Amino acid sequence: MDLKLIELHKGKVVLALLLFLFTVYLIGSITREITVVTDNKETFIRNSKGNYWEVAESNLSIAIADLEDVGGGTVWIGNDLTLTAPIQLKDNIALDFEYHEVILDGDLSFVEVSDCEHAEVRNVHIELTVSGHESSVIRLYDLPGSSEGVRYNTFRNIVMTNPSSWTSGVGWSVREHDGIHLEVKEGSEITWNIFDNIQMYGPETGIHLECDHPTGFGDENYFKNVWIDQFETMIWFDVSPSSGKGFNRNVFEHVKGQSAEFSFDGVKSISNDENHFDHCLVWDWYIVENPNYVWSVDSTANNTFICAHANQDVHDEGSNTVLCGS
């Protein structure tokens, strides 16, 4: 073959290879090329626009922002991830961690949700690394003047572990975080959110419903198939006397907790209107060393419904409370 033709052929091959690599680089701003031998597109952060990135905290934020101009979509995280700051959920965006681990590198929340609707987080194992972790793992909070509040968001198939979860004695003092925290302090609303198939180990409070604003409220949230192991308080209605509305018509279905010697309360200070507990259970209360109550219903509560596997130790100061076994 003519030498010039050979050189021309080589040039075309090199140019084609460079164009291919340049194209691969541009698709999703990937930070290194995908190789056939060691890589798979599914091991990266990908979104429903077809873009993908290396698995890194900064790239997760980019992948989320990349969907905002099209009104939302899904982000898949194809490997374990370390966070140094909470994820901020956005409207209409779902995060699917595909059952990988998220390691919280410090005392921080996994997600913080405010002024947000129709977001979703699913399929993740969250590892707390700090003994004495204080930040709520899943935190929903209202903002002043919010037009949306925090509504219609879903959290599904989530496991939270705590390095101090099985510690007794001195370990009591390091059990300081909430697993799920709904925090109404600014006069807006936290409503119609779903928490399904959640497991948590070693929280101070498993589900913390907090309201101290006269007009803000948290209504009709749904907690289903939640398992809370080694708690101080399993569920706490932490509603200030200054709150005019509080938490109403929230549903807890198949929510169960395993007591420990350091537990204090099962379901604490149920308040406000028509909160519903169906097939709930606090296990092994007999091992608690300094118990308050398995169930306590506040004097502000009306029409509370409790259908538990065992209605042991109910302290009821509410109106029209319905108790039944199952």
Residue pairs with C-beta under 8 A, 6 or more apart in sequence:
21 33
24 30
24 33
24 34
25 33
27 50
27 51
27 52
28 44
28 46
28 50
28 51
28 52
28 53
29 51
29 53
29 62
30 44
30 52
30 53
30 54
31 53
31 54
31 59
32 54
34 40
34 41
40 78
41 52
41 78
42 76
42 78
43 55
43 78
43 79
44 52
44 53
44 54
44 55
44 78
44 79
45 52
45 53
45 54
45 55
45 56
45 59
45 60
45 63
45 75
45 76
45 77
45 78
46 52
46 53
46 63
46 75
46 76
46 78
47 63
47 64
47 66
47 67
47 73
47 74
47 75
47 76
48 67
48 73
48 74
48 75
49 66
49 67
49 70
49 73
51 63
51 66
53 59
53 62
53 63
55 77
55 78
55 79
55 80
55 81
56 81
57 81
57 82
57 83
57 84
57 85
60 75
60 77
60 81
60 87
63 75
64 75
64 90
64 93
64 95
67 73
67 75
67 90
67 93
68 90
68 93
71 92
72 90
72 91
72 92
72 93
72 94
72 118
73 92
73 93
73 94
74 93
74 94
74 95
74 96
75 93
75 94
75 95
75 96
76 96
76 98
77 95
77 96
77 97
77 98
77 100
78 98
78 100
79 100
80 100
80 101
80 102
80 103
81 97
81 100
81 101
81 102
81 103
82 102
82 103
82 105
83 102
83 103
83 104
83 105
83 108
83 110
84 105
84 106
84 108
85 108
86 108
86 109
86 110
86 111
86 112
86 135
86 139
87 95
87 110
87 111
87 112
87 121
88 111
88 112
88 113
89 95
89 111
89 112
89 113
89 116
89 119
89 121
89 153
90 116
90 119
91 116
91 117
91 118
91 119
91 148
92 117
92 118
92 119
93 119
93 120
94 119
94 120
94 121
94 122
95 119
95 120
95 121
95 122
96 122
96 123
97 121
97 122
97 123
97 124
97 125
98 123
99 123
99 124
99 125
99 157
100 124
100 125
101 124
101 125
101 126
101 127
102 110
102 124
102 125
102 126
102 127
103 127
103 129
104 110
104 126
104 127
104 128
104 129
104 130
104 133
104 137
105 129
106 129
106 130
107 130
107 132
107 133
107 134
107 135
108 135
109 135
109 136
109 137
109 138
109 139
110 124
110 126
110 137
110 138
110 160
111 121
111 138
111 139
112 139
112 141
113 119
113 138
113 139
113 140
113 141
113 150
113 153
114 140
114 141
114 142
114 143
114 146
114 150
115 143
115 146
115 147
115 148
115 149
115 150
116 148
116 150
116 153
117 148
117 150
117 151
117 152
117 153
118 152
118 153
119 153
119 154
120 153
120 154
120 155
120 156
121 138
121 154
121 155
121 156
121 158
122 154
122 155
122 156
122 157
122 158
123 156
123 157
123 158
124 157
124 158
124 159
125 158
125 159
125 161
126 137
126 158
126 159
126 160
126 161
127 161
128 137
128 160
128 161
128 162
128 163
128 177
129 163
130 163
131 163
131 164
131 174
132 164
132 173
132 174
132 176
133 162
133 174
133 176
133 177
134 176
134 177
135 177
136 177
136 178
136 179
136 180
136 181
136 183
136 208
137 160
137 177
137 178
137 179
137 180
137 200
137 203
138 155
138 158
138 179
138 180
138 181
138 195
139 178
139 181
139 183
140 150
140 153
140 181
140 182
140 183
140 190
140 193
141 150
141 181
141 182
141 183
141 184
141 185
141 186
141 190
142 149
142 150
142 183
142 184
142 185
142 186
142 187
142 188
142 189
142 190
142 216
143 186
143 188
144 186
144 187
144 188
145 186
145 188
146 186
146 188
149 188
149 189
149 190
149 191
150 188
150 189
150 190
150 191
150 193
151 189
151 190
151 191
151 192
151 193
152 192
152 193
153 193
153 194
154 193
154 194
154 196
155 180
155 193
155 194
155 195
155 196
155 198
156 194
156 195
156 196
156 197
157 196
157 197
158 197
158 198
158 199
159 198
159 199
159 200
160 179
160 198
160 199
160 200
160 201
160 203
161 201
161 202
162 175
162 177
162 200
162 201
162 202
162 203
164 171
164 174
164 175
164 202
165 201
165 202
165 229
165 230
166 202
166 230
167 174
167 175
167 202
168 260
168 261
168 262
171 262
172 232
172 262
175 202
175 203
175 204
175 230
175 232
175 262
176 204
177 203
177 204
178 203
178 204
178 205
178 206
178 207
178 208
179 198
179 200
179 203
179 205
179 206
179 207
179 228
180 195
180 198
180 200
180 206
180 207
180 208
180 223
181 205
181 208
181 210
182 190
182 193
182 208
182 209
182 210
182 218
182 221
182 247
183 190
183 208
183 210
184 190
184 210
184 211
184 212
184 213
184 216
184 217
184 218
184 243
185 210
185 211
185 212
185 213
185 216
186 213
186 216
187 213
187 214
187 215
187 216
188 216
189 216
189 217
189 218
189 219
190 217
190 218
190 221
191 217
191 218
191 219
191 220
191 221
192 219
192 220
192 221
192 222
193 221
193 222
194 221
194 222
194 224
195 207
195 221
195 222
195 223
195 224
195 226
196 222
196 224
196 225
197 224
197 225
197 226
198 223
198 225
198 226
198 227
199 226
199 227
199 229
200 206
200 226
200 227
200 228
200 229
201 229
201 230
202 229
202 230
202 231
203 228
203 231
203 232
204 231
204 232
204 233
205 231
205 232
205 233
205 234
205 235
205 236
206 226
206 228
206 231
206 233
206 234
206 235
206 257
207 223
207 226
207 228
207 234
207 235
207 236
207 252
207 255
208 233
208 236
208 238
209 218
209 235
209 236
209 237
209 238
209 239
209 247
209 250
210 238
210 239
211 217
211 218
211 238
211 239
211 240
211 243
211 245
211 246
211 247
212 239
212 240
212 242
212 243
213 242
213 243
214 242
214 243
214 244
214 245
215 244
215 245
216 243
216 245
217 245
217 246
217 247
217 248
218 246
218 247
218 248
218 250
219 245
219 247
219 248
219 249
219 250
220 248
220 249
220 250
220 251
221 247
221 250
221 251
222 250
222 251
222 253
223 250
223 251
223 252
223 253
223 255
224 251
224 253
224 254
224 255
225 253
225 254
225 255
226 252
226 254
226 255
226 256
227 256
227 257
227 258
228 234
228 255
228 256
228 257
228 258
229 257
229 258
230 258
230 260
231 257
231 258
231 259
231 260
231 263
232 262
232 263
232 264
232 265
233 263
233 264
233 265
233 266
233 268
234 255
234 257
234 263
234 265
234 266
234 267
234 268
234 282
235 252
235 255
235 257
235 266
235 267
235 268
236 265
236 268
236 269
237 246
237 247
237 268
237 269
237 270
237 271
237 272
237 275
237 298
238 269
239 246
239 247
239 269
239 271
239 272
239 298
239 300
245 272
246 271
246 272
246 300
247 271
247 272
247 275
248 272
248 273
248 274
248 275
249 273
249 274
249 275
249 276
250 275
250 276
251 275
251 276
251 278
252 275
252 276
252 277
252 278
252 280
253 278
253 279
253 280
254 278
254 279
254 280
255 277
255 280
256 280
256 281
256 282
256 283
257 266
257 281
257 282
257 283
258 283
258 284
259 266
259 282
259 283
259 284
259 285
259 287
259 288
260 287
260 288
261 287
261 288
261 289
262 288
262 289
263 285
263 288
263 291
264 288
264 290
264 291
264 292
265 291
265 292
265 293
265 294
265 296
266 282
266 285
266 293
266 294
266 295
267 277
267 280
267 282
267 294
267 295
267 296
268 292
268 293
268 296
269 296
269 297
269 298
270 295
270 296
270 297
270 298
270 301
270 304
270 318
271 298
271 300
271 301
272 300
272 301
272 302
273 301
273 302
273 303
274 302
274 303
274 304
274 305
275 301
275 304
275 305
276 304
276 305
277 304
277 305
277 306
277 307
277 308
278 305
278 307
279 307
279 308
279 309
279 326
280 306
280 307
280 308
280 309
281 308
281 309
281 310
282 294
282 295
282 310
282 312
285 291
285 294
285 312
285 313
291 313
293 313
293 314
293 315
294 312
294 313
294 314
295 306
295 308
295 311
295 312
295 313
295 314
295 315
295 316
296 314
296 315
296 316
296 317
297 304
297 314
297 315
297 316
297 317
297 318
297 321
298 317
298 318
299 317
299 318
300 318
301 317
301 318
301 319
301 321
302 318
302 319
302 320
303 319
303 320
303 321
303 322
304 318
304 320
304 321
304 322
305 321
305 322
306 314
306 321
306 322
306 323
306 324
307 323
307 324
307 325
307 326
308 323
308 325
308 326
309 325
309 326
310 325
311 323
311 324
311 325
314 323
316 323
